Amino acid sequence: MSKSGVIFAAVCIAAVVVFLIYPFVLDAFLTNSAERGQFGDMFGAVNSLFSGLAFAGVIYAVLLQREELKLQREELRENTKAQRSQAEALSFSADLTVTNASAEAIGTQIRYLRNRIGEKHQPEGKLSENEINETKNEILALKQQLEQEFRRISELRTKFHATKEF
């Protein structure tokens, strides 16, 4: 048990002991009930003082709680804002990853098709002129897709930077 816990326990025990001994001490010194009444009336002002202090303590505790709740709401708003920003960044990152993967796949297909065309120029080339033209058309279509993906990446970056708060 900590030092403050020991002190609190000692004060509580002392208060209980005083509460239990008080009637016997009062009975020994004040035998007449009228004297006891007068003795109790002497502490009426002190009773009012402690009641007022207790009420002031309750009001102070309510005001402290109110301030703490206000700070907690502000912090919650800031956390919500940060989570939104993180979600937007994560969404952008996911979109960018998908778009980059798609661009890489298109680039791989273009390299493959260019290699097929290159085979025709080798002595053992196996592609006909018609196949080479079809392959060139496929490359052109893939280039268009690649350009679309690059435009999408640019749009995503613009959108991300426009919504990002600094």
BELGI-V369816 format. One record per backbone hydrogen bond with DSSP energy under -1.0 kcal/mol. CO is the residue of the C=O (numbers start at 1). NH is the residue of the N-H. If there is no record, write none. Layout:
co=CO nh=NH
co=CO nh=NH
This chain:
co=2 nh=6
co=3 nh=7
co=4 nh=8
co=5 nh=9
co=6 nh=10
co=7 nh=11
co=8 nh=12
co=9 nh=13
co=10 nh=14
co=11 nh=15
co=12 nh=16
co=13 nh=17
co=14 nh=18
co=15 nh=19
co=16 nh=20
co=17 nh=21
co=18 nh=22
co=21 nh=25
co=22 nh=26
co=23 nh=27
co=24 nh=28
co=25 nh=29
co=26 nh=30
co=32 nh=36
co=33 nh=37
co=34 nh=38
co=35 nh=39
co=36 nh=40
co=37 nh=41
co=38 nh=42
co=40 nh=43
co=41 nh=44
co=43 nh=47
co=44 nh=48
co=45 nh=49
co=46 nh=50
co=47 nh=51
co=48 nh=52
co=49 nh=53
co=50 nh=54
co=51 nh=55
co=52 nh=56
co=53 nh=57
co=54 nh=58
co=55 nh=59
co=56 nh=60
co=57 nh=61
co=58 nh=62
co=59 nh=63
co=60 nh=64
co=61 nh=65
co=62 nh=66
co=63 nh=67
co=64 nh=68
co=65 nh=69
co=66 nh=70
co=67 nh=71
co=68 nh=72
co=69 nh=73
co=70 nh=74
co=71 nh=75
co=72 nh=76
co=73 nh=77
co=74 nh=78
co=75 nh=79
co=76 nh=80
co=77 nh=81
co=78 nh=82
co=79 nh=83
co=80 nh=84
co=81 nh=85
co=82 nh=86
co=83 nh=87
co=84 nh=88
co=85 nh=89
co=86 nh=90
co=87 nh=91
co=88 nh=92
co=89 nh=93
co=90 nh=94
co=91 nh=95
co=92 nh=96
co=93 nh=97
co=94 nh=98
co=95 nh=99
co=96 nh=100
co=97 nh=101
co=98 nh=102
co=99 nh=103
co=100 nh=104
co=101 nh=105
co=102 nh=106
co=103 nh=107
co=104 nh=108
co=105 nh=109
co=106 nh=110
co=107 nh=111
co=108 nh=112
co=109 nh=113
co=110 nh=114
co=111 nh=115
co=112 nh=116
co=113 nh=117
co=114 nh=118
co=115 nh=119
co=117 nh=120
co=122 nh=125
co=128 nh=132
co=129 nh=133
co=130 nh=134
co=131 nh=135
co=132 nh=136
co=133 nh=137
co=134 nh=138
co=135 nh=139
co=136 nh=140
co=137 nh=141
co=138 nh=142
co=139 nh=143
co=140 nh=144
co=141 nh=145
co=142 nh=146
co=143 nh=147
co=144 nh=148
co=145 nh=149
co=146 nh=150
co=147 nh=151
co=148 nh=152
co=149 nh=153
co=150 nh=154
co=151 nh=155
co=152 nh=156
co=153 nh=157
co=154 nh=158
co=155 nh=159
co=156 nh=160
co=157 nh=161
co=158 nh=162
co=159 nh=163
co=160 nh=164
